[in-house]
């Protein structure tokens, strides 16, 4: 699985749950750190995530306890 795909799946999870959890954020950061650059597909996904957060449709949460089983969805 490519890093761009992994990042897109993490963004998709945030969009689906309506929240950017620490686990999702850490997963995105880990992929970006491992890769050392921002792939094109990932940049578009991250732009969408930021747009949705700015619009108030995605919230940043300090813990993922609010979403229960949704946070256990495999990426």
C-alpha positions in Angstrom: 0.0 0.0 0.0 1.4 3.4 -1.0 1.8 6.3 1.4 -0.5 8.5 -0.5 -3.1 5.8 -0.3 -2.6 5.3 3.4 -2.9 9.1 4.0 -6.1 9.2 1.9 -7.6 6.3 3.9 -6.8 8.2 7.2 -8.4 11.3 5.8 -11.4 9.3 4.7 -11.7 7.9 8.3 -11.7 11.5 9.6 -14.4 12.5 7.2 -16.5 9.5 8.0 -16.3 10.0 11.8 -16.5 13.8 11.6 -13.4 14.1 13.8 -9.6 14.3 13.5 -8.5 12.1 16.4 -5.0 11.9 17.8 -4.7 8.4 16.3 -5.6 9.7 12.8 -3.3 12.7 13.1 -0.4 10.5 14.3 -1.0 8.1 11.4 -0.8 10.9 8.9 2.3 12.4 10.6 4.0 9.0 10.7 3.4 8.4 6.9 4.6 11.9 6.1 7.7 11.5 8.2 8.5 8.1 6.8 8.1 9.3 3.2 9.9 12.6 3.6 7.7 14.4 1.1 4.0 15.0 0.4 2.7 12.9 -2.5 0.2 14.5 -4.9 -2.8 12.4 -3.9 -2.1 12.9 -0.3 -1.8 16.7 -0.7 -5.3 16.8 -2.2 -6.7 14.7 0.5 -5.1 16.8 3.2 -6.4 20.0 1.5 -9.9 18.5 1.6 -9.5 17.7 5.3 -8.4 21.2 6.1 -11.3 22.7 4.1 -13.8 20.6 6.0 -12.2 21.5 9.3 -12.3 25.2 8.4 -16.0 24.8 7.5 -16.7 23.2 10.9 -17.7 19.8 9.5 -14.7 18.1 11.0 -13.7 18.7 14.6 -10.3 18.3 16.3 -10.7 16.1 19.4 -8.2 15.6 22.2 -9.0 11.9 22.6 -10.8 9.3 20.5 -13.0 8.0 23.3 -16.0 9.8 21.9 -16.3 7.6 18.9 -16.2 4.1 20.4 -16.2 1.4 17.8 -15.8 3.9 14.9 -12.2 4.5 15.9 -11.6 0.8 15.6 -12.4 0.8 11.8 -9.3 -0.6 10.0 -7.6 1.9 7.7 
